[in-house]
Structures are given as structure tokens and as C-alpha cells.
Amino acid sequence: GALQLQLFVFIGTEPTTNADEAEYYGAFTKNPIPVAFDQADDGKVASYFARWVSRKGDVGPWSEAVSMRIAA
């Protein structure tokens, strides 16, 4: 029984597989999740990490990293 998904994003010149480098983007309960980028991030790489949160506030394990080039 997950209540929400926490999304974390790392923006850099290369992708990362380290969730500790990513910054908290927000908690979401509905899909799709819009992610906005600054114009200055155009051409960089965004690496996303997520984890589920239960109704008790317990967090699940990190997802695998998903990375893609930003077209801002």
C-alpha cells in the first residue's frame, strides 16, 4: 500500500547511478509527473531516482537510475 512516490533528479554533464547525488524533486500521487528544466540545462543529462513511501512513512528501496539528455 504505497501512498506516494518520491522523485529525485541529478543534472550533470554525465549520467550517474548514485542516488545520493540526486536532489529531492517532490512527492507525487498521480501520473504523469511533469519535470521542468532551466534553459541553461539544455544538452545536459538528467538522472532520475524514485522510491515508494507507505502510509506509515516508511520508504522503499531506490529504483534503478533512468537517464536522458535534456532538451529544454
C-alpha positions as CSV (number, residue, x, y, z in Angstrom):
1,G,0.0,0.0,0.0
2,A,2.2,2.9,-1.3
3,L,0.9,6.4,-0.6
4,Q,3.2,8.3,-2.8
5,L,6.3,8.3,-5.0
6,Q,9.3,10.4,-4.1
7,L,11.3,11.6,-7.1
8,F,14.9,12.7,-7.1
9,V,16.9,14.2,-10.0
10,F,20.5,14.7,-10.7
11,I,21.6,17.1,-13.5
12,G,25.1,17.0,-14.9
13,T,27.2,16.5,-18.0
14,E,27.3,12.7,-17.5
15,P,24.6,10.3,-16.1
16,T,25.0,9.0,-12.5
17,T,23.9,5.7,-10.9
18,N,24.4,7.2,-7.4
19,A,21.1,8.2,-5.8
20,D,23.0,10.2,-3.1
21,E,24.0,12.7,-5.8
22,A,20.3,13.4,-6.7
23,E,18.3,16.2,-5.2
24,Y,14.7,15.8,-4.0
25,Y,12.2,17.0,-6.6
26,G,8.9,16.2,-4.9
27,A,6.4,13.7,-3.7
28,F,3.7,12.6,-6.2
29,T,0.4,10.6,-6.1
30,K,-0.6,10.9,-9.7
31,N,0.8,10.1,-13.1
32,P,2.3,11.6,-15.2
33,I,4.8,13.6,-13.3
34,P,5.9,16.8,-15.1
35,V,9.6,17.8,-14.6
36,A,10.6,21.3,-15.6
37,F,14.2,22.3,-16.5
38,D,16.0,25.6,-16.9
39,Q,17.1,26.7,-20.4
40,A,20.7,26.6,-19.1
41,D,20.3,22.8,-18.6
42,D,19.7,22.2,-22.4
43,G,22.0,19.4,-23.6
44,K,22.9,18.2,-20.0
45,V,21.8,14.8,-18.7
46,A,19.1,14.2,-16.1
47,S,19.3,11.1,-14.0
48,Y,16.1,10.1,-12.1
49,F,15.7,8.0,-9.0
50,A,12.4,7.2,-7.2
51,R,11.2,5.3,-4.2
52,W,7.8,4.5,-2.8
53,V,6.5,5.8,0.5
54,S,4.0,3.8,2.6
55,R,1.1,5.3,4.6
56,K,3.3,4.9,7.7
57,G,6.1,7.0,6.2
58,D,8.4,4.1,5.5
59,V,10.4,4.4,2.3
60,G,11.2,1.5,-0.1
61,P,14.4,0.8,-1.9
62,W,15.8,3.1,-4.6
63,S,14.8,2.5,-8.2
64,E,17.4,1.9,-10.8
65,A,18.7,5.1,-12.4
66,V,17.0,6.3,-15.6
67,S,19.0,8.9,-17.5
68,M,18.2,11.0,-20.6
69,R,19.5,14.1,-22.3
70,I,17.6,17.4,-21.6
71,A,16.0,19.3,-24.4
72,A,14.9,22.5,-22.6
